[in-house]
Amino acid sequence: MTTILNPTLANRLGTVRKCRLFAPSRNVHVIYLALFLLFTGAANAFDSGSNGSYGALNVTANTVIPLPPDGILHCTTITVAAGSNLSFIPNADNTPVYLLATGDVNIAGRINVSGGNPVGKRGGIGGPGGFGGGQGGPNPGDGYGPGGGKGGWGAYSNPPAGIKNLGAGGFGTVGNSLSSGVVSSVYGNSILIPLVGGSGGGGSNDINPTHYLGGGGGGGALLIASNTRIALSNNDALSAQGGFGGQDSSIGGGSGGAIRLIAPVVSGNETIHVQGNWGGGFGRIRVDALTNGLILNGPSAAYATFGANLVVFPPNLPEIRITQAAGKTIPLDQKEPVFVLLPPGSPATQTVQVQVKNFNGIVPLSAVVTPESGAKSLYDFQIDNTNGQPTSGTVQVQIPAGVSTRLDVWSR
């Protein structure tokens, strides 16, 4: 039995604006791929940031929680009982999941932010904070996200020479591809600041239309922080895996996502899952504790790092926003992804305006144009943000007419 908690209860947390800076996007068009200055918390007074307004989160059966707008659950304690599974409905911002507690966190069951599997030619959705898979079809789409896999011909039949290029998503490691030399990108950093999820696999083409299949969704992003301790006792407690691809058991899947644990004491003997599926790359694990008693097992353990950076939300994080695209103004508080659908016959060359702040230097950027059908394109540019105040710049991109197209801007 699955319980869906009342959205009103989940949403009573309100909005903590500084936490928005951690979302892979405010309106899913921002990813901060820079290494930021770290601030070390006081060893004997760590504050997870929870105000306790959610109360005790006690999960005793399979439970689905709709995420509040900022993705944060301000708990007193968190308990996931053995045999129980906790998962989440993503919010409009597609933020990561932040589980903050003033007291102990005990997980004997499972918390799952994995990416979804494709449904026919529709790509699988990303886990919260992750990115979706590309659409399948005669002109297949690339996977979404900085490490999205390339759409292309699959493995069921022999494609024309030289174009067998279906690929899986990457994040901490690259995803596999059916073409030599065609690989997805690695992005982010090992300390998981900022926190971001995995990328989707490419959609597939084929001689047989029944094999027009979508790519797998990227694994989501999960942060758990406690003022006191985090104890994992399930040996399978946390999962941010990529979704399966649509083609076969070797390609087209999403990458794994991200899991970060922060507390004075972290303990357990665990297999934490951040692997991709069907060729998807691995995600990342980060554990920050003053006393680390966590032993990691399984293939994802190789992609974990450990430290004592007891900081959940560093202040004054750099920020990137799309403010105008193809003549349309994008409100600064827009929560939805930035999509453009140009009428047939429209000029392909369009202007995208971008605002940055808190970088305090020259910001190298890439505008990424990802159509629903066809390959994505990248356009490099830069903005001078030496003074750190909101600064704008523009870039010319090519957007196909008559095709729903997503725009992202990422730092390089």
Secondary structure, DSSP 8 states (H G I E B T S, - for coil): -EEE--HHHHHTT---HHHHTTSS-SSS-EE--S--------TT--------TTEEEEE-SEEEEE--TT-EEEEEEEEE-TT-EEEEE--TT---EEEEESS-EEESSEEE------BTTB-----TT-------SSS-B--SSTT----EE-SSS--STT----B---SSS---BSSTT------S-TT-SS---------EE-SSGGG---------EEEEEESSEEEE-SSS-EE------SSBTTBS-----EEEEEEEEEEEEE--B---STT----EEEEEEEEEEEEE-SGGGGGEEEE----SS-SS--EEEEEEETTEE--TT--S--EE---TT--SEEEEEEEEES--EEEEEEEEEEESSB--EEEEEEEEETT-S-EEEEEEEE--TTS-EEEEEEE-
